[in-house]
Amino acid sequence: MDFDFTDEQEMFRKVVRDFAEAEIAPHAEAWDRDHVFPTDAVRAMGELGLFGLPFPEEYGGSGSDFTTLCIAIEELARVDQSASITLEAGVGLGANPIFTFGTEEQKQRWLPDLCAGRTLGGFGLTEPDAGSDAGGTRTRAVLDESTDEWVINGEKAFITNSGTDLTSLVTITARTDAPGSTGKPEISTIIVPAGTPGFEVQPPYRKMGWHASDTHGLSFSDCRVPAGNLLGERGRGFANFLATLDDGRVAIAALAVGVIQCCLDESVRYANERNAFGKPIGSYQAIAFKCADLAVMAAQARHITYHAAWLKDQGRPFKHEAAMAKLYATEAAVTATREATQIFGGYGFMDETLVARQYRDSKILEIGEGTSEVQRMIIARGLGLPV
Ligand SMILES: Cc1cc2nc3c(=O)[nH]c(=O)nc-3n(C[C@H](O)[C@H](O)[C@H](O)COP(=O)(O)OP(=O)(O)OC[C@H]3O[C@@H](n4cnc5c(N)ncnc54)[C@H](O)[C@@H]3O)c2cc1C
C-alpha cells in the first residue's frame, strides 16, 4: 500500500494553496457579502490551468490525473467554497460531459475555451419538479425534421455556472420521446449555447450560502438548437448523467475535505489565542477534544475521498466508494463547521468569520450532486438490498 501523494501532486498542491491564499482568500468575504461572482479570479484560475487539469493536451488540458483535480478543489475550499464549486462544476459538469460523450467536432468547438477557463459550461439536470428523481424530467426536445433542429421547451432549477459572463453553454437533459408516448421516457442530453433565442436565464437565487457561486433557474421556450447539438447517443442521457455524477461525488467529497481542514486549522489557532477564565480556551478539554475530533474527521474524510479518486485513476470501479466518500465527507463537513463555529463563540456567528461562512456554505454539500439519502440508497443497493 502507498498512502503518499506523488512529489508532483504535492508541488501542485503548494501552487494552488499559494494562489488560493493570495488571490481568493483576501477577497472571499467581500464577494460573499456582496454576492459577487468573481469573474476575474475565475479567469485567473483558468490561467493557472485548473479548468483543464484532467483533459488531454490536444484540447488545451494538461492531462493530469483525477486526484490532482481533487487536490485543487480541496485547496480552494480551504479558503472559499464558492471558488471551489465554480471549479468543480466547471470541470465536472461543464467540460467533462462534452469530453466524455462529445463528438470530435463538439470537443474541438467547446473544450479549448472551457479548459482555459475563458468560458464556463453548466449542466442542467434538475427541474422544479424533478431533482433526486431526475428520471421525472419534463423538459422536452422535439426534432423538427424540416429544419434539422431540436425545439426545446421546459424549465431547469438551481443550475451552477449557467448565468455568468463566461458561460458559453448549458448541457441539458430533455425527453426526446414523442409527446403522449407511453412507457419508459427517452431522455437525451443536448448542448444549448448561451444566448440562444428562447433560452432564458432567470435572476439569481437568494441562497443561504455559496454567495459567490452562480446559480440560476433556466427556461426554454421554443428554443431551437441544431440537431448536431445532441450530446452522446439519443436516449442515453439518463445513463450518461449518472456516470458524470460518479466523478462529481468524489470531487464534492474533496471540497468537503478542504472545509474540514479549514475548520481544524482555524479552530486550533483560535483555541490557542482566545483566553477565558485566565487560560487559552484550548486548555479546556471541552474545546481541545473538539479539535481532536476535527483532526479525526479530516483524516477519515481525506482517506475515503482520495481512495475513491485513486480507484478512478486506476481505471477500477468506484461507484460505491464515490457514494461513500460523498456521504461521509459532506456530513463530516457539516458537523465540523458546526463545531468550529461553537469554538469561535459569538465571533463564530458573525458573517465575516471564516468558519461562519463555511458553516452557511456547507449545508448544500449534503444536497447537491445527490443528497445524502440518495448516497445511502446507492450504498444500500450495492449491499444487495432491494431499496
Ligand atoms: C446551490 C445549488 C447548486 C446546484 N447545482 C446544480 C447543477 O449545476 N445542475 C443540476 O442539475 N442541479 C443542481 N442542483 C440541484 C441539486 O442537485 C438538487 O437540489 C438535489 O439533487 C436534490 O433534488 P431536489 O432539490 O429536487 O430535492 P428532492 O429530490 O425533492 O428531495 C427532497 C428530499 O427528499 C429526499 N428524497 C427524495 N427521494 C428520496 C428517496 N427515494 N428516498 C429517500 N429520500 C428521498 C431527498 O434526499 C431530500 O432530502 C443544485 C442545487 C443547489 C441548491
Ligand as a Chemical Component Dictionary entry (heavy atoms), coordinates in Angstrom:
data_LIG
# 
_chem_comp.id                   LIG 
_chem_comp.type                 NON-POLYMER 
_chem_comp.pdbx_formal_charge   0 
_chem_comp.three_letter_code    LIG 
# 
loop_
_chem_comp_atom.comp_id 
_chem_comp_atom.atom_id 
_chem_comp_atom.alt_atom_id 
_chem_comp_atom.type_symbol 
_chem_comp_atom.charge 
_chem_comp_atom.model_Cartn_x 
_chem_comp_atom.model_Cartn_y 
_chem_comp_atom.model_Cartn_z 
_chem_comp_atom.pdbx_ordinal 
LIG C1  C1  C 0 -26.647 25.771 -4.954  1  
LIG C2  C2  C 0 -27.113 24.631 -5.781  2  
LIG C3  C3  C 0 -26.445 24.281 -6.948  3  
LIG C4  C4  C 0 -26.915 23.242 -7.757  4  
LIG N1  N1  N 0 -26.316 22.992 -8.965  5  
LIG C5  C5  C 0 -26.912 22.127 -9.832  6  
LIG C6  C6  C 0 -26.436 21.985 -11.171 7  
LIG O1  O1  O 0 -25.452 22.614 -11.577 8  
LIG N2  N2  N 0 -27.102 21.139 -12.018 9  
LIG C7  C7  C 0 -28.201 20.437 -11.613 10 
LIG O2  O2  O 0 -28.761 19.698 -12.427 11 
LIG N3  N3  N 0 -28.672 20.521 -10.331 12 
LIG C8  C8  C 0 -28.060 21.370 -9.456  13 
LIG N4  N4  N 0 -28.551 21.495 -8.169  14 
LIG C9  C9  C 0 -29.705 20.709 -7.768  15 
LIG C10 C10 C 0 -29.397 19.593 -6.763  16 
LIG O3  O3  O 0 -28.617 18.600 -7.372  17 
LIG C11 C11 C 0 -30.750 19.078 -6.241  18 
LIG O4  O4  O 0 -31.285 20.102 -5.409  19 
LIG C12 C12 C 0 -30.624 17.776 -5.492  20 
LIG O5  O5  O 0 -30.281 16.717 -6.353  21 
LIG C13 C13 C 0 -31.930 17.417 -4.762  22 
LIG O6  O6  O 0 -33.025 17.496 -5.613  23 
LIG P1  P1  P 0 -34.315 18.323 -5.133  24 
LIG O7  O7  O 0 -33.863 19.661 -4.689  25 
LIG O8  O8  O 0 -35.335 18.248 -6.202  26 
LIG O9  O9  O 0 -34.854 17.556 -3.853  27 
LIG P2  P2  P 0 -35.847 16.309 -3.861  28 
LIG O10 O10 O 0 -35.395 15.295 -4.823  29 
LIG O11 O11 O 0 -37.244 16.798 -3.974  30 
LIG O12 O12 O 0 -35.619 15.746 -2.405  31 
LIG C14 C14 C 0 -36.220 16.300 -1.232  32 
LIG C15 C15 C 0 -35.841 15.415 -0.061  33 
LIG O13 O13 O 0 -36.394 14.088 -0.257  34 
LIG C16 C16 C 0 -35.370 13.135 -0.212  35 
LIG N5  N5  N 0 -35.680 12.044 -1.137  36 
LIG C17 C17 C 0 -36.053 12.135 -2.448  37 
LIG N6  N6  N 0 -36.242 10.918 -2.944  38 
LIG C18 C18 C 0 -35.976 10.033 -1.964  39 
LIG C19 C19 C 0 -35.998 8.599  -1.864  40 
LIG N7  N7  N 0 -36.296 7.820  -2.904  41 
LIG N8  N8  N 0 -35.648 8.034  -0.672  42 
LIG C20 C20 C 0 -35.318 8.821  0.397   43 
LIG N9  N9  N 0 -35.292 10.163 0.357   44 
LIG C21 C21 C 0 -35.614 10.756 -0.803  45 
LIG C22 C22 C 0 -34.099 13.870 -0.618  46 
LIG O14 O14 O 0 -32.935 13.200 -0.198  47 
LIG C23 C23 C 0 -34.322 15.205 0.067   48 
LIG O15 O15 O 0 -33.979 15.099 1.431   49 
LIG C24 C24 C 0 -28.057 22.496 -7.333  50 
LIG C25 C25 C 0 -28.707 22.816 -6.138  51 
LIG C26 C26 C 0 -28.264 23.885 -5.385  52 
LIG C27 C27 C 0 -29.040 24.250 -4.147  53 
# 
loop_
_chem_comp_bond.comp_id 
_chem_comp_bond.atom_id_1 
_chem_comp_bond.atom_id_2 
_chem_comp_bond.value_order 
_chem_comp_bond.pdbx_ordinal 
LIG C1  C2  SING 1  
LIG C2  C3  SING 2  
LIG C2  C26 DOUB 3  
LIG C3  C4  DOUB 4  
LIG C4  N1  SING 5  
LIG C4  C24 SING 6  
LIG N1  C5  DOUB 7  
LIG C5  C6  SING 8  
LIG C5  C8  SING 9  
LIG C6  O1  DOUB 10 
LIG C6  N2  SING 11 
LIG N2  C7  SING 12 
LIG C7  O2  DOUB 13 
LIG C7  N3  SING 14 
LIG N3  C8  DOUB 15 
LIG C8  N4  SING 16 
LIG N4  C9  SING 17 
LIG N4  C24 SING 18 
LIG C9  C10 SING 19 
LIG C10 O3  SING 20 
LIG C10 C11 SING 21 
LIG C11 O4  SING 22 
LIG C11 C12 SING 23 
LIG C12 O5  SING 24 
LIG C12 C13 SING 25 
LIG C13 O6  SING 26 
LIG O6  P1  SING 27 
LIG P1  O7  DOUB 28 
LIG P1  O8  SING 29 
LIG P1  O9  SING 30 
LIG O9  P2  SING 31 
LIG P2  O10 DOUB 32 
LIG P2  O11 SING 33 
LIG P2  O12 SING 34 
LIG O12 C14 SING 35 
LIG C14 C15 SING 36 
LIG C15 O13 SING 37 
LIG C15 C23 SING 38 
LIG O13 C16 SING 39 
LIG C16 N5  SING 40 
LIG C16 C22 SING 41 
LIG N5  C17 SING 42 
LIG N5  C21 SING 43 
LIG C17 N6  DOUB 44 
LIG N6  C18 SING 45 
LIG C18 C19 SING 46 
LIG C18 C21 DOUB 47 
LIG C19 N7  SING 48 
LIG C19 N8  DOUB 49 
LIG N8  C20 SING 50 
LIG C20 N9  DOUB 51 
LIG N9  C21 SING 52 
LIG C22 O14 SING 53 
LIG C22 C23 SING 54 
LIG C23 O15 SING 55 
LIG C24 C25 DOUB 56 
LIG C25 C26 SING 57 
LIG C26 C27 SING 58 
# 
